[in-house]
Amino acid sequence: MKFRLLKKDRSSLARRGTVTTPHGEIQTPIFMPVGTHAAMKAMTPAQVTEAGAQIILSNTYHLHLRPGEALIEKAGGLHKFMGWDGPILTDSGGFQVFSLPNKRITEEGAHFRHEITGEEVFLDPAKAVAIQEALGSDIIMAFDECIPYPCDKGYAERSTEKTIRWAKQCKDAQTRKDQALFGIVQGSVYEDLRARCAKALVKMDFPGYAIGGVSVGEGLELLKQVVGYTAPHLPEDKPRYLMGVGLPEDILESVERGIDMFDCVIPTRYARSATLFTNRGRIRLTNKNYRRDFYPIDPNCTCYTCQNFTRAYLHHLFSANEVLSAILASIHNVHFYLNMMSEVRYAIEEGRFMEYKTRFLADYLKGK
């Protein structure tokens, strides 16, 4: 993997770059749609491509449980298995373990129950890397401990030191040279812990760095603070990835602070509950006001859904519980996010990112 920094915004820390992987080049800043189980919910790979996706994310934890990395490897790897020929990033499973009930975290790794069979499963840094190597994704993530919010500093400090030790174990366990292993910066909302973790990971010389442990309930203001005092400790010549952050306002604030990569389930999850993103804010298409509304979801949108269907039609589909409702809504939401990122890249190239951000949020938050 190679990262090229092409342009820096004049009035902020926003960056424009490219990430080159074995399966293609990614233009940054970029949003990565999430296909947790090796599938985008309610979208085919062709529809994801048409929406503008350059890279997608799948999850180590879920694919390990079902169908298992051995089967995926036998099928020719994750790209061939799911019919996606572009870059893929796999999360190590740290966040999923964090969200499980009754898990047990030790110095060695994480113990938890298989969500289907109920048998005990153990995941440690070396195993997380081995699973991702078998999957064959382009970018793989170190195994970390995601710290809950709120959290006392003593626990956060012990957990952060564990994440640093685990990062080293992941690096030592890696055998494939065609995969880029990213380290993950933890430290909760404590500035000194974030700095300590970032500096320790940078010494290990990962090809990219992620900021984890945000979007766990801390809110936008704390998120901005954490990103603001963490990103400056990360190398300028390596990509920076903010994990699990996905509202438009969160993304734009983080781009301003120097972040290159984002992922979140929000576009497709919201779509399935009839919540659609527009330049004038979010709308809920199950609202009775849309029953006779013959405008597109967003009149300025060029996605397949907006070019062919009306709000009234989607209101009908959701009311009738038709599967097509989730498909058309997901196509629109994913396109909205990826089009926003395309506009962000163009604004950085022209040196007017802050102007773009201010105008976008003025319109978007007005209707929120």
C-alpha positions in Angstrom: 0.0 0.0 0.0 1.2 3.5 -0.8 -0.2 6.9 0.3 0.4 10.1 -1.6 -0.5 13.5 0.0 -1.6 15.6 -3.0 -3.0 18.8 -1.5 -3.5 20.5 1.9 -6.3 23.0 2.5 -5.1 26.5 3.2 -7.5 27.3 6.0 -7.7 24.0 7.9 -5.9 20.6 8.3 -8.0 19.0 5.6 -6.0 16.8 3.2 -6.4 15.4 -0.3 -4.6 12.2 -1.1 -4.6 8.8 -2.7 -4.1 5.3 -1.2 -2.9 2.6 -3.7 -3.8 -1.0 -2.8 -3.4 -4.3 -4.7 -7.1 -3.9 -5.8 -7.1 -0.3 -6.9 -6.5 3.3 -5.9 -8.6 5.2 -3.4 -9.2 8.9 -3.5 -9.2 10.5 0.0 -10.9 11.8 2.0 -13.2 8.7 1.5 -16.2 7.1 3.1 -16.3 3.3 3.2 -19.7 1.6 3.1 -19.9 -1.3 5.5 -20.7 -4.8 4.4 -20.3 -6.5 7.8 -21.1 -10.1 6.7 -19.4 -9.7 3.3 -22.5 -8.2 1.9 -23.9 -4.7 1.7 -27.4 -4.9 3.2 -30.0 -4.4 0.4 -27.5 -3.6 -2.3 -25.6 -5.6 -4.9 -21.9 -5.0 -5.5 -22.8 -3.4 -8.8 -25.2 -1.0 -7.1 -22.5 -0.1 -4.5 -20.0 0.6 -7.4 -22.6 2.7 -9.2 -23.2 4.7 -6.0 -19.5 5.7 -6.2 -17.9 3.4 -3.6 -14.1 2.9 -4.0 -13.6 0.6 -1.0 -15.8 -1.3 1.4 -15.4 -2.7 4.9 -16.2 -6.1 6.2 -15.8 -7.5 9.7 -13.4 -10.1 11.0 -15.4 -11.1 14.0 -18.6 -11.8 12.1 -16.9 -13.6 9.2 -14.9 -15.8 11.7 -18.1 -16.9 13.3 -20.0 -17.5 10.0 -19.0 -18.8 7.5 -15.5 -19.0 8.8 -12.3 -17.7 7.3 -11.2 -21.2 6.1 -14.2 -21.5 3.7 -13.6 -17.9 2.4 -10.0 -18.7 1.8 -10.9 -21.9 0.0 -13.3 -19.8 -2.2 -10.4 -17.7 -3.3 -10.5 -15.0 -0.7 -13.0 -12.4 0.3 -12.9 -10.4 -2.9 -13.9 -13.4 -5.0 -16.3 -14.8 -2.4 -18.4 -11.6 -2.3 -18.0 -10.6 -5.9 -16.2 -7.3 -5.1 -13.0 -6.5 -7.1 -12.2 -3.2 -5.4 -10.2 -2.7 -2.2 -11.5 -4.1 1.1 -10.7 -3.2 4.7 -11.5 -5.6 7.5 -12.0 -4.5 11.1 -10.2 -6.8 13.6 -13.3 -7.3 15.7 -12.2 -5.2 18.7 -15.3 -3.0 18.6 -17.7 -6.0 18.2 -16.1 -7.7 21.2 -16.6 -4.4 23.1 -20.3 -4.4 22.4 -20.9 -8.0 23.4 -22.5 -8.9 26.8 -20.6 -11.2 29.2 -17.2 -10.9 27.4 -14.0 -11.3 29.4 -11.0 -9.3 28.5 -7.6 -10.6 29.7 -4.0 -9.7 28.9 -4.0 -12.5 26.4 -7.1 -11.6 24.5 -10.9 -11.7 24.6 -13.2 -14.5 25.7 -16.8 -14.5 24.6 -19.7 -16.7 23.6 -20.4 -17.7 20.0 -23.6 -15.8 19.2 -25.1 -18.8 17.3 -23.8 -21.9 19.0 -23.2 -20.5 22.5 -19.7 -22.1 22.8 -16.8 -20.1 24.1 -14.6 -18.3 21.5 -11.2 -16.8 22.2 -9.7 -14.0 20.0 -6.2 -12.6 20.5 -4.0 -10.4 18.4 -2.2 -13.2 16.5 -5.5 -14.9 15.7 -7.1 -11.6 14.6 -4.3 -11.1 12.1 -4.4 -14.8 10.9 -8.1 -14.5 10.2 -7.6 -11.3 8.2 -4.7 -12.9 6.3 -7.0 -15.8 5.3 -9.7 -13.4 4.2 -7.2 -11.6 2.0 -8.4 -8.0 2.5 -6.2 -5.1 1.4 -6.1 -3.2 4.7 -6.3 -5.1 8.0 -6.6 -3.7 11.5 -4.7 -4.4 14.6 -6.7 -6.0 17.5 -7.4 -3.5 20.2 -9.5 -3.0 23.3 -12.3 -0.5 22.6 -12.8 1.6 25.7 -16.3 2.5 26.8 -17.6 6.0 27.5 -17.6 7.2 30.2 -14.6 5.6 31.7 -12.4 6.4 34.6 -8.8 7.3 33.8 -7.2 4.3 35.6 -9.1 1.8 33.5 -8.5 3.8 30.3 -4.7 3.9 31.0 -4.5 0.1 31.6 -6.6 -0.6 28.6 -4.5 1.8 26.4 -1.3 0.1 27.4 -2.8 -3.3 26.5 -3.8 -2.0 23.1 -0.2 -0.9 22.6 1.1 -4.3 23.6 -1.4 -6.0 21.3 -0.4 -3.8 18.4 3.1 -5.0 18.7 1.9 -8.6 18.8 -0.2 -8.0 15.7 2.8 -6.6 13.8 5.0 -9.6 14.9 2.2 -12.0 13.8 1.8 -10.6 10.3 3.2 -12.8 7.5 1.6 -11.4 4.3 3.3 -8.4 2.7 0.4 -7.6 0.4 -1.8 -6.4 3.2 -1.4 -3.0 5.0 -1.8 -3.4 8.8 -3.1 -0.3 10.5 -2.5 0.5 14.2 -5.4 1.8 16.3 -5.0 4.7 18.7 -7.0 4.3 21.9 -7.1 6.4 25.1 -10.7 7.4 25.6 -11.2 11.2 26.1 -7.9 11.6 27.8 -5.4 13.7 25.8 -2.3 12.4 27.4 -3.3 8.8 26.9 -4.2 9.5 23.2 -0.8 11.1 22.7 1.0 8.3 24.5 -0.7 5.6 22.4 -0.2 7.5 19.1 3.5 8.0 19.8 4.0 4.3 20.7 2.3 3.1 17.5 4.2 5.6 15.3 7.4 4.1 16.7 6.3 0.7 15.4 6.0 2.3 11.9 2.6 1.0 10.7 1.6 1.9 7.1 -1.5 3.6 8.4 -3.2 4.7 11.6 -6.7 4.7 12.9 -8.4 6.5 15.8 -10.7 4.1 17.6 -12.9 4.3 20.6 -15.0 7.3 19.4 -18.6 7.3 18.4 -19.4 5.3 21.6 -21.6 7.9 23.2 -19.3 10.8 23.8 -21.1 13.3 21.4 -19.8 15.6 18.7 -18.0 18.1 20.9 -15.9 15.5 22.6 -15.3 13.7 19.3 -13.9 16.9 17.8 -11.6 17.4 20.8 -10.3 13.8 20.6 -9.7 14.0 16.9 -8.2 17.5 17.3 -5.5 16.4 19.8 -4.8 13.0 18.4 -4.4 13.6 14.6 -1.4 15.9 15.0 0.6 13.0 16.6 0.1 10.9 13.4 2.5 11.0 10.5 1.6 13.3 7.7 2.7 10.8 5.1 0.4 7.9 6.3 -3.4 7.6 5.9 -5.5 8.5 9.0 -8.7 6.5 9.6 -11.5 7.5 12.0 -13.4 4.3 12.9 -17.1 4.0 13.0 -17.9 7.7 12.6 -20.7 8.4 10.1 -23.0 11.4 10.5 -22.3 14.0 7.8 -21.5 16.7 10.4 -19.1 14.3 12.2 -17.3 13.5 9.0 -16.9 17.2 7.9 -15.6 18.2 11.3 -13.1 15.4 11.2 -11.9 16.1 7.7 -11.2 19.6 8.9 -8.9 18.1 11.5 -6.9 16.0 9.1 -8.8 12.7 8.8 -8.7 10.7 5.5 -10.9 7.7 5.9 -14.3 7.0 7.5 -16.8 4.1 7.8 -20.2 3.6 9.3 -23.3 1.5 9.0 -25.5 4.6 9.3 -26.3 5.1 5.5 -27.8 1.6 5.1 -29.2 1.2 8.6 -31.0 4.5 8.4 -32.3 3.6 4.9 -33.9 0.5 6.2 -35.9 2.5 8.7 -37.0 5.0 6.0 -34.6 7.8 7.1 -33.1 9.5 4.0 -30.3 12.0 3.8 -30.7 15.2 1.7 -28.8 18.4 1.4 -31.6 20.0 3.5 -31.3 17.4 6.3 -32.8 14.1 7.0 -36.4 13.1 6.1 -38.5 10.2 7.3 -40.5 8.8 4.4 -43.0 6.9 6.5 -44.3 10.4 7.5 -47.9 10.8 6.1 -46.9 14.1 4.5 -45.0 12.2 1.8 -48.0 10.1 0.7 -48.8 12.5 -2.1 -45.3 14.0 -2.6 -44.2 13.5 -6.2 -40.8 15.0 -5.9 -37.6 12.9 -5.7 -36.0 12.3 -2.3 -33.5 15.1 -3.1 -34.3 17.1 -6.3 -30.6 17.8 -6.9 -29.5 14.1 -6.5 -28.3 12.1 -9.5 -28.7 8.6 -7.9 -30.7 5.9 -9.6 -33.5 6.2 -7.0 -33.9 10.0 -7.3 -33.8 9.9 -11.1 -36.6 7.3 -11.3 -38.9 7.4 -8.3 -40.7 9.8 -6.0 -41.1 10.2 -2.3 -44.7 9.1 -2.7 -43.6 5.8 -4.3 -41.1 5.1 -1.5 -43.6 6.0 1.1 -45.9 3.4 -0.5 -43.1 0.8 -0.5 -42.3 1.3 3.2 -46.0 1.2 4.1 -46.4 -2.0 2.2 -43.3 -3.4 3.7 -41.8 -4.1 0.3 -38.1 -5.2 0.1 -37.6 -2.7 -2.7 -38.0 0.1 -0.1 -34.8 -0.8 1.6 -33.0 -1.2 -1.8 -33.9 2.1 -3.2 -33.4 4.0 0.1 -30.0 2.4 0.5 -28.9 3.3 -3.0 -29.8 6.9 -2.3 -28.1 7.2 1.1 -24.9 5.6 0.0 -24.8 7.8 -3.1 -25.5 10.9 -0.9 -22.4 10.1 1.3 -20.1 9.3 -1.5 -21.2 12.3 -3.5 -20.5 14.5 -0.4 -17.0 13.0 -0.1 -16.4 13.8 -3.8 -17.5 17.4 -3.2 -15.2 17.5 -0.2 -12.2 16.3 -2.3 -12.9 18.9 -5.0 -13.3 21.7 -2.4 -9.9 20.8 -0.8 -8.3 20.8 -4.3 -9.6 24.3 -4.9 -8.5 25.5 -1.4 -12.1 26.2 -0.2 -12.9 23.4 2.1 -14.0 25.6 5.0 -16.3 27.5 2.7 -17.8 24.3 1.5 -18.2 22.9 5.1 -19.9 26.1 6.3 -22.3 26.2 3.4 -23.1 22.5 3.5 -23.8 22.4 7.2 -25.9 25.6 7.1 -28.3 23.9 4.6 -28.1 20.4 6.1 -28.6 21.3 9.8 -31.4 23.7 8.9 -33.6 20.8 8.0 -32.3 18.3 10.6 
